Amino acid sequence: MEFRRLRYFVAVADAGNFHRAAEQLRVAQSALSRHIRELERETGIALLERLPRGVRPTDAGRLLLTDARRILADVQQVMERTAHMARGDLGQLHVAQNDIAARNRTVRDAVREFRNRSPGIGLEMIGMSSSQQLDALRDGRLDAGFLVDCPAEEKVFDHHPIAADRFTLALPRSHKLAARSHLRLADLADQPFVCIARSVNWQPMARLMAACEARGQPLNVVQEVANEWMQVSLVSQGFGLGFVSRTMRHQLPDNVVLRLVRDLPVPMRLDLVWRRGNASPALARFIEAVRAMLARRTPARPVQRASDKRR
């Protein structure tokens, strides 16, 4: 049974007349009559009673009319939902964030604004380390992730930079080095350190430790932990010093301070990362929301006039 014939049947039954129904449908009356005959042949029963001045549904026709209207309404709803999904108004997204992203104001505001403006999109935010996110993005368990340092060598990913960051040294406020605003790596000789565990596979920490070893001063790691929250907690309890991201500066225990180590510049970058080729309209809308928030937060550089350049 052709879906079109159900629509034609409902139009004829509602109009009570082939001529009016044909005008409403913008089809030839002869073609409309042929489709109704075919529908009656398929069902094996007369659906319309022909009257001198029109038609009306038979008992069987009235039963079919009720079901046909429901089917047409359901199909119309499906078509509307499909159109909304194509525009990115509906859908489901799985997005992860690491601890650094959870502390980033731009990320928080972009996610909140996206949810307010796109209520038809179900957004699940998941806490994951950067390495876990990359694995989940590779196998399709995530649509996007806020993580540190999208690997440039992996062409499977696209990304958008969110914020630059770098390591700073966390130490107890009572420590003798805390009185100095800036330190050098040599100042940290023989100091005990609390570090992110190698098993976490956090690449920035691996780069930091490699940089220390390259300068002839490997870190004296006395304890490994799973995240920066545990790092600063153990620093506050006197277990040792710890290199943490600068984003921790607003969420430190009262007895912990941060100091810059001048000759240990190990940068890191928070990125929004997604799998290249993901054509989800909902994902495209999410990425655009993050980019728009970044554009509002990033001050425009003043245009330099030619006269200024000559000065």
Buried (B, 14 or more C-beta within 10 A) or exposed (E): EEEEBBBBBBBBBBBBBBEBBBEEBEBEBEEBBEBBEBBBEEBEEEBBEEEEEBBEBBEBBEEBBEEBBEBBEEEEEEEEEEEBBEEBBBBEBBBBBBBBBEBBEBBBBBBEBBBEEBEEBEBEBBEBBBBBBBEBBEEEBBBBBBBBBBBEEEEEBBBBEBBEBBBBBBBBEEBEBBEEEEBEBEBBEEBBBBBBBEEBBBBBBEBBBEBBEEEEBEBBBBBBBEBBEBBBBBBBEEBBBBBBBBBBEEEBBEBBBBBBBEEBEBEBBBBBBBBEEBEBBBBEBBBEBBBEBBEEEEEEEEEEEEEEEEE
